[in-house]
């Protein structure tokens, strides 16, 4: 359900000239702008307990978990950001407006 909503919202934004940039933490690296396969992996990770909800207080801990090796799709660890964490990471990425 979440992946379908993300695709629909991204499509609406693109129609209006906006570049969507989903924010998450992938293997300890803060990401602003996920590829389609990453979005799908993030959605799947939630079902497989490979994604944890992280707020702004959790970001330093998530960053300390940077993986030095390339993870396969089945082992990627995700941080699904709360509104507070999304706001901090959006600001760091110079994104002035975001939707949750």
C-alpha positions in Angstrom: 0.0 0.0 0.0 2.7 2.5 0.9 4.7 1.9 -2.2 1.6 2.5 -4.4 0.9 5.8 -2.5 4.5 6.9 -2.9 4.4 6.2 -6.7 1.1 8.1 -7.0 2.3 11.1 -5.0 5.6 11.2 -7.0 3.7 11.1 -10.3 1.4 14.0 -9.2 4.5 16.0 -8.1 6.3 15.4 -11.4 3.2 16.5 -13.3 3.5 19.8 -11.5 7.2 20.2 -12.2 8.5 19.1 -8.8 11.4 16.6 -8.4 10.4 14.1 -5.7 13.2 13.1 -3.3 12.1 10.4 -0.8 14.3 10.7 2.3 15.5 7.7 4.2 18.7 6.1 5.7 20.2 3.3 3.7 22.9 1.2 5.4 23.9 4.2 7.6 24.0 6.7 4.7 21.5 9.5 4.6 19.7 9.6 1.3 17.5 12.3 -0.3 16.1 10.9 -3.5 15.7 7.2 -3.9 15.6 5.2 -7.1 12.4 3.1 -7.8 14.1 -0.1 -6.9 15.2 1.4 -3.6 11.7 2.6 -2.8 10.5 -1.0 -3.4 13.2 -2.4 -1.3 12.4 0.0 1.5 8.8 -1.0 1.4 9.7 -4.7 1.5 12.2 -4.1 4.3 9.4 -2.9 6.5 7.7 -6.3 6.1 11.0 -8.1 6.7 12.1 -6.1 9.8 15.0 -4.6 8.0 13.7 -1.1 8.5 13.5 0.8 11.7 11.7 4.1 12.4 14.2 6.7 13.2 13.7 10.2 14.6 16.3 13.0 14.6 17.7 11.7 17.9 18.5 8.4 16.1 20.4 9.8 13.1 23.8 9.7 14.7 23.3 6.1 15.7 22.1 5.3 12.2 25.2 7.0 10.7 27.4 4.9 12.9 26.1 1.8 11.1 27.6 2.7 7.7 28.1 -0.6 5.8 31.5 -0.7 4.0 30.4 -3.5 1.7 27.7 -3.5 -0.9 24.6 -5.0 0.5 22.3 -7.3 -1.4 18.7 -6.2 -1.6 17.9 -8.8 1.1 20.4 -7.4 3.6 20.1 -3.6 3.2 19.2 -2.0 6.5 16.8 1.0 6.3 16.0 3.9 8.5 12.4 5.1 7.8 12.5 8.7 8.9 9.9 10.4 11.1 8.8 13.9 10.3 11.4 15.3 12.6 14.2 13.3 11.0 12.9 14.1 7.5 12.9 17.8 8.3 16.5 17.7 9.5 17.7 15.7 6.5 15.7 17.8 4.1 17.3 20.9 5.5 20.8 19.3 5.2 20.0 18.5 1.6 18.8 22.1 0.9 15.2 20.9 0.4 12.9 23.7 1.5 9.5 22.0 1.1 8.5 18.5 1.9 5.4 16.3 2.1 4.9 13.4 4.6 
